[in-house]
Amino acid sequence: MNKNLEDRYNTLGADIILTFEDDVPEDIYKLMEEHCFNGQQMYQQIVKLISKGYRDSGDFPEEWMINGRYSCEKHILSQIIPDIEPQELKPYILKISLWFFKLSPKLKRKLLKGEMLPHEEVQKVSKSLSIYTSFNQLPKEEQCRYYFENRETEDEFSFIKRSNSKYYFQPDQRTVIEDDIVETFGNSQRVPPISERTPKLPDSHFKEVSYRRILTEVYFRFKDKSYKNLPKEKIIPQYS
């Protein structure tokens, strides 16, 4: 890795929610009772990512890349999944939800001390919602382009706008992003398909999952297809 890479990082704060599978062996259930609240772990963390001007260098660890392309999402998840404690819970990660906020020096100092930041303070000091609200104000057609066009070298937070920052690890819920994450970090191996747990889900649910998978296949160049040829379904999340 380039020796100057440390100078090329950007940092964000992240609210992290880990949701675990609830149908688990007794020993795992006891660990969850001790380390989780209602089957979840919730905490805040400083995460780093490569600044937009350096994302095309290609000189990155495989743990940061999907199909040969640097992925901000995977880079960030590489700072979360390997450090999940206790490690016995890793095979049961059902979902990871992230919400990002910009860091002021004051917020960064508090996070480094291990303090939990109230949401109101995050909003007031870091103006965090600007990452999300500016995207919501774009025309729908322009928002849709983020799902197909690689803008990560021109827009620092393109990956947040393209993704809803929620990652589902049931085998029949995954896109190519989750497939790659599971293969790289070995998490969620004991998570059953959602169709086994909720057999009466409508076909429309799985059609939406299939479409989202196509979006990520196109974006990460697993499929050579123009976004103009894909149906413009309601795929754009609204952030708050």
N, C-alpha and C positions, 0 to 999 in steps of 0.2 A: 504494500500500500504506500502511496505517496507520503513522504515524511511531513509534508505541509498540510496534510488532510485535516489536522486538528483546527487549522485556521479557516476551514471551509464549512464548518458546521453552523447550522441555525438551531435554536432551541425553542421549545414550546413547553407549556405546562399541559398536563393531561389529567382529566378525571377518568378513572378506569373502573369499569365494573366487569368482574369475572362471574359468569353464571355457570354453575355446574349441573351435570346430570343428577337427577334426584333418585333414580333407581340404581343404587350402588350396594356393594357388599357391606356387611356390618362393620368391618374394620374401617372402611372408607367413610361410612356414615358417621362413625365416632370422630374421625378427624375433621369432618365437615362441621359437626356440632361445635368443635373446639375452635376452628379457624375461620368459620363462615357465619354469616347472619342470613337466615332464610335462603340458604343455598348460594349465597353470593359473597364475594369479597369486593370491597369498595375502598379505593384509596386514590391519592394523587401522586404524580411523579413528573420529574423533568425528563423530557425525551429530546433526542437530538436527531437531526436529519441533515443531509447535504444541501447546501444552498443552491439555488436554481442555476447559477452560472457554472457549476462544476458537475452537474448530474450526467453530462454526456462523456465524462472522462473514461468510463468503463473500467477503471482501476479500483474495483470494489470487491469485498468478500462475497462469496456466493450467498451467504445468509442475508444479503441486502438486495438480491436480484431475483427477478422472475423472468425466465426465458431470455436471459442475457441483457435485460433492461433494468437499470436501477429503479427500485420501488421504494418510495418514501414509506408506504404502508408497511412493507415487510421489514424495512430498517427499524421502524418504530416497534413493531411487534417482536423483533429480535431482542429488544431491550426489556420486554415484558414477560413473554412466555418462558424463557429459560430460568427466570428468577422466581417463578411461582412457588410459594411455600405453603404447606409441605409438598415435596415433589410427587408424592403419591397421588395428588389430586390432578396432575397434568393429564392423565388419560381420560379424565371425565369433564374436561372443559367443553361446555355446550355452546357458549357464546361469549364474545368479547365486545364490549361497547366502550367507545372512546369519545370524549368531548374535549376539544383543544382550546387553549387560551394563551394569549401572548403574555410574556413575562416582563414585568418591570424589575429593576434591581431589588426592590423591597420584597416582591413576591418570591423571587428566586432565593433570596436569603432565607425566607421562612420555610420554603420547601426543603432546602438543604438541611435545615434544622429538624426536619421531620414534622413540621406543623401542618395541620389540615386547614386549608384556606376556605373561609365561608364564600359561598357563591357570590354574595353581594360585593364582597371585597374584590374578588376577581373581576367582576364587571366594572366596578368603579375605577380601579387602578390600571387594569391592562386593556380596557376597551375591547374585551375579547370578542364581543358579538360582531365586530366588524368583519371578521373572517367569514361569517355565515350570512349576515344580512346583506352585504354587498352582492353576494351571489344570488340571493333571493330576488334582488331588484333587477337582474338581467332578464331580457326577453326569454321565453321558454325555448325558442330555437337556439339561442346562444348558450343557454344552460345545457342543452342536449349535446352540444358539440364537445363539452368536457368529457363525455363518456366515450368518445371515439378518437379524439385528436390528442396527441401527446403535447400538453402545454406545460409540462413540468420544468422546462428550461426557461420559460418566460413568466410563469406565475408561481410564486413561492408556495402558495397553498392550493394549487390545482388538485392535488390528491384528496384534500378534504372536500372540495367542491364536487369532485367526481364521485366520491364515495359517501355513503351515509355513516362511515366509521363504525359499522356494526358487522361482526364476522360470525357467521353461523357454521357450526362444525358437524351437524348431523350429515351423514354421507349424501343424502338426497336434498340437501339445502346448499351445498357448497358451489361456489364459482371456482374458476381456476386459481384465484388468489388463495382461498382456503385449502384447496388441494395441495398447492405448493407449500403453504405454511405447515400443514400436517406432515408432508413428506420431509421437510427440512428439520422441524423441531420435534416431531414424534408425539405431538399432543393429540388428545381426543380419540385415541384408539379404542376406547371402551364406550363411545357414544353411539347409540343405536339410531337408525333412520327415523325421521319424524313420522313417517308413514306407519311405523310400528307402534308408536306411542299415540298418534292421533290419526286413526285410520279413516276418519270421515272428512278429512280435508278436501275441499272442492278441487276439481281439475284446474280451475283458474289459478290456484296457488302455485301448482307445479309448472304451469305455463309461464308464470312470472319468474319463477326460479330459473327455468330454462332460458328465458330471454336475457336475464341478468348474466347468466353464464356466457351467452353469446357475446354480450357487451365486453366482458373481461377477456374473452378469447380474441376478440378483434383488437382491443386496446393493447394487450401484451403480445400481439402479433402471432398468436397461435393460428389465427385465421386471417387470410388476406381478403378483406371485404370492406367496401366503402360504407361509411355510416349512412350515406344518402340512400343506400339500398335496404336499410333496415327500417322496420316499422317504427313510427314515432309514438310508442305507447307511453303511458304515464309512469315514467321511471324516475322522475326527479324528486328527491326528498325535499321537504321544507324544513329548514333548521330554525330552531328557536333558542 
